[in-house]
């Protein structure tokens, strides 16, 4: 063991640290003189504070402008029920991922109806498979379409 430690000491003594490509003392003097001149120059401008944009005050109780519903979901004056608004042969399609769908609170009827949607079957078939009237299913699907859960083909 002592042989290893003595060999290490000899190797350390033979190695020398290479000199930097500049004079360290001259570099230190130059850096110090720059710091002194920077301290003596009080004429440097201070940064200006940022101007905040003017924002109108909040008006409690008012919500912003609500965008209109997509044209295919707007009620028309001659529609009497949800089934007429959607159409029995319209194909419902789920518009969210299964992860996002799991985060939405739904009624059992809405959940049962969504379980039957495959993007191929028309509304009246989906409703009959969910054991629900087509009018009731159309009403539920219109509510889900307003939330962005389903869309129609």
Beta strands, then each sheet from edge to edge (+ up, - down):
strand 1: 92-94
strand 2: 150-152
sheet 1: 1+ 2-
end
